Amino acid sequence: MKKYQLLVLALLAAGTMYAQEAKPEFDPKTLLYKGEEKHLSNVRQLTFGGDNAEAYFSFNGKMITYQMRDKANGKECDQIFSFDLSNKDTKTTPPQLISTNMGRTTCSYFLPGDSLILYASTHVGNKECPPDPPKREDHKYVWAIYSDFDIFVADLKGNIKKQLTNTPGYDAEATVSPDGKKIVFTSLRSGDLELYTMDIDGSNVKQVTNQLGYDGGAFFSPDSKSLIFRSSRPKTPEEVAEYNALLKDGLVMPTNMSLYTCNVDGSGLTKITDLPNASWAPFFHPSGKKVIFATNFAATHGLPFNLYMIGLDGKNMERITFDSMFDAFPMFSPDGKHLIFSSNRNNNGTHDTNLFIADWKD
């Protein structure tokens, strides 16, 4: 779910500082931090302004779908777009709008065959852009869990073909298994934010997780048998009370999240990170033996977020990016040769978050 732009702006407004360390030099020619980002090469910037994130490859690896908000150009609320990666002029060629341009949208993903894209939208419940949560007196950062979110399927021209969910409350954050048989998503239908799976046509819905706390942002393993997801699970009585109070108001607080894996049926639940602050936006490495994710565990007051890799046993964590602000939402191409991610790099001092694609080197 794309809430990162609010997080970055909130941290900046609060005068955020980050852990003091030697800062690598950014090279605007290579779009890399010199001498550090050894797993990345031939980086290409795909978007050039606004807030662009959650870019995911088509099954054939030739297209991406993503969400974008650009208030400077009249796009007040996140909407879903796509474009063909063979287009080398994404700076001047407008992307294809997939969503309805109404309400707020999030979390798009290609279906098998690459002729349909699923995404979540609030437009049925309310065609207007829902407001961001008001600033809190305690200055704590929260995400809104809009109850109007449901999951839809549209063709590549934006024509809605099917509505996959219609239960009251939040249904969003859907992704598709590599074998094309299942969808995993987050829903509030049980009264808590849990993971569910359904068949590719929306049938056969099954609950996966069942512990108190927010479970979301799930992705399938390359063999489609396991899930990786982010979770914010309260433990103390004070944390439980705060979580329940926020959820009653349609909010969650994502500042302390860890990564978990489990089998598709929910068995074999394993916590693989236990780091300070937030670990999120995970995606399986093509080997299926480790995951790449974003975290600000080293930050003192929120930023920076960078990409790291870690084994499924929680060991051998390796830093991948060295941005001074924000890198997140990594995804490997189906053939494992490319990595796409969102970043504040090369934004000329603005708050823009753009999409970048790089060749991947293990």
N, C-alpha and C positions, 0 to 999 in steps of 0.2 A: 504494500500500500504506500503510495507516495505522499509522505508528510515531511520529507527531508528538507524542502525549501523553507518551511516554517521553522524547523529546528535550527537551520543555519542562520536565518535572519534573527531569530530570538537570541541565539548565542552572541551574534555580532552586536545586537542592540544592548546586550547586558555587559558589553565590554569584555567578551570572553578572551581568556588567555589560554595557551596550551603549554604542554610540557616543554621546558626549555631543552633544546638539543641542537646540535650542529645541523643547520638546514642545508640540504643539497641544493645545488644551483639548477634552476629550470632552464632547459634549452628550447626556445620557441621554434627552432627549426625541426627538431626531432619530436617535440611535444613530450619529452621525457625528462626526468631529473637525472642529471649527469652522473654516470658511474654507479647508479643504484638500482634502477628498474630493469634488471638483467633478464627477466622473463618476457619482456615486451620489446617489440621492434616494429618498424614500419607503421607507426601510429598515424591514424587519419582522424581528423575531427569531422564529425558528421552533422552537428547542429551548431548554430551561431547566434544564440541569444534566447533569453527566457529560461524557464526551468524545464529541462528535458531529462527523463529518467525512465527506469524500468523498461529498457529496450531488450527485446527477446527475439531470437532468430526463428525463422520459419524452419520447418522440418528439412527442407532442402538446403538451408543455409544461405539462400540468395536474397532474402528479404528480412526486414525487421518490423516489429510493431512496438510502439512506445507511447508514452503520454507526455503532454506538454502543456504548460501554462506560460503565457507571455502577456502580462498586463500592459506592457508598453505598446503592444500591437492589438489591443482590444480583446485578447483571450484571457478573460478573468478567471476562468475555472478550468481545471485539468480536462483535456479531451484526448482521445486516442487517434493516433496517426500511424501511417506505415509508409515505407518507401523501399525501392529496389536498390540493393547495395551495388549493383552494376552502374548506377548513376554516380558519376564522379563529380557532379556539380550540385550537391545537396545544399550549397549555400544560397543559390539563387532559384533553384527549382522547388516549388512548394510541395510538401508531402501530401499524401492522400489522407483526407479526413475520413476516419472509420466510424467514430461515434456520432451522435445526433446533434452535437453542438448545444445540447441542453443539459441542465443539471451538472453534476460532477461525475467524472469517470476515473477508473483506476484499473490497474492489473490486467493488461491484455495479453493474449497468448494465441498462437496459431493452433488450429486443429489439423489433424492429419489430412494430407492432400494440399495444404497451403492455400485453399480457396476461401476459407472461413477463419474468422478471428473471434475469440470470446473476450469479453471484458465486463466489468461491473459498472453500473450507472445508477444514478438517483433520479433519472428524468421521468420515470413513470409516476413516482410519488410527488415530485415537484420539478417543474421545468426550469426553475430559477437555480442559480448557483448558490448552494447552501453556504452560510457564513462560516468562517473559521472560528474556532473557539475563542471567546474573549480572553484577554490577558488576565491571569490570576493575581490576586494580591500577594500570594506567597511566591510568585514568579516561577512556579514549577511548570514544566513543559508537558502538554497533553496532546493527544490525538483525538479527533472526533470520530466516533463510530456511527456514521449516519444510518439511521434505520431504513431509509429508502433504497439503500444499495441492493440491487439484484443483478444476476449474471445473465448476459445476453450473448447471442451469436449473430454476427453480421458478415456479409460478403465483403470483398475487397473494395467495393464502391460505397460501402456504408449502409447498405440495405439490411435491416434487421430481419433475420430468418427465424429466430426462435428465442424465447425466454426460458432459461434453464431453471431458475428458482423463482418462487413467488411466496415464500413463507414470510410472516411478519418479522421485521428486524434485519439486522446486517447480514448480507451474503456477499462476499467479495474475495479477493486474493486468490483467484483460481489459476492453476497451471495444469498442464497436460502431461501425461506419462509418455516417455519416449516410444513405447510400443503402441501408442495411440488409443489405448483402451479405457483409460481412467482419467478423471479430473479430481484434483484435490482442491479444497477451498476452506475458508474460515466462515463460520456461521455463529449467530447468537441464538439460534432456534432452541437450544436447551436451557437458555438463561445465562450461559457463560460462553466465552469466545473459544470455541473448540474447532479442531480440524475434522472435516468430513471428506469422504470420497463419493463419487457417483460415476456411473458409466458415461461414456462420451455423449450419449443422447440425453443425459440428465436423469436417467432412471437409476434404481438400485442404490439409493443414498444410504451410506453407512457412517456412523460416528467412529472416529479414530482415537481422539484424545478425550480424557474425562477428568482431568485434575483442574482445580481452581486456578485461574490465571489466563492471560491472553496467549493463545497459540496461533501463529500465523506465518505468512510468507513462506509456505511450504513448497518444496520442489522434489521431484522423483529422482531416484538414482538412475544411472544409465541402463540398468537392467530392469527398471520399473518395479522393483520389489521393495524398495525402502524409501523413506522420506527424510529430508532434512528440513528443520524449521526453526524459527525464533520463538522464544517464550519468555514472558515476564510473569513469574509465579510467586505470589506473595506467601510468606512463611509465618512471620510473627503476627500476633493478634492485631497490632497496629497496621501492618501492611495489608492484612486481609480486610480490615475495616475501610482503609483508604481505597483499596481496589474496588470493593463493592459499592462504595459511595460514588466513586467516579463512574463506574459502569452504569449505575442507576441514572446518571446524567448523560449517558452516551459518550463517555470519555475513557481513555486509558492513558497511563503514564509510561512511556517506552524508554525511560532513561536507564533502566537496569534490566537488560535482556541477555539471555544465554541461548546457545544452540543445542538442539536435541536431535537425535535420530530415532527412528522406530521403523518397524515393518509396516507395510501398507495397512494391515489390520490393526495397528496400534500396539502390537506386542513388541517386546525387545526394546522398550524405551531406554535410551542412554543419553545422559548429558555429556556433551563433548567439550564445552567451554565453561570455565568458571572464572571469568575475568571481571575486573571492575568495569563499571559503566555499561555500555550497550554493545553487544555483538549481534549482528543482524545481517539481512540480505545474503544468506548463504546459497551456494550452488555447488553441486558435485563436480569435482575434477573428472575428466573423461575416464580415468582409471576406475572410478567408483570407490577408491580407497582413501580419499581425502576431500576436503571441501575448501573453497575459497569464500571469503566473507568480508564484511566491513566491520570495523570496530574503532572505538575511541578509547580503548582501555588504558592507553598511555597518557591521555590528556588529563589535565588538572581541573579544567572547567568546561569541558564539552568538546572542543576541537583540538587537533584535527581528527577526522575519520580517514583511515587508510585500509587498503586491502591486505589480507593475510591469508595464508594457507595453513591448514592443520589436518593431521591424520584423524581418522574416525575413532582412534583410541585416545584422542585428546593430546597427542604428543607431536613433537617436531614442528612446532609453529614457525612459520617463515613469513617475513614481511615481503609484500609484493610491490606496493606503491609507496611513495614518499612525499605525498602532497602536503602542503602546509595548511590546507583547509578541509577539503571534502572529496573523497573517492568512495563510490559505493555502487550497488546493483551490478555486480559482475555476472556475466553469463558466457560460457564457452559455446562456440559453434558446434553443431552436431558432429563434425569431423574432428573436433578438438584442436583445430589449427589457429583459431582466432578467439580473442576475448573482447567483449564489448562491455563498457562500463560508463558510469556518469562521473563527472568531475568538474571542480571549480577551476582547474588549471586553464591557463591561456585565456582568461576572461577579462583581461585588461583592467583589473581592479574592480570590476562590477560584482554583483551577486549572482550572475548567470551561472547555471549549471548545464553543461553540454554533454553530448554523447561522443565517445571516442571508441574506435575499434583498432586493435593491434594484433599483429602476428604473435602467437604464443610459443615460447620456448621452454620446455621442461628443464 
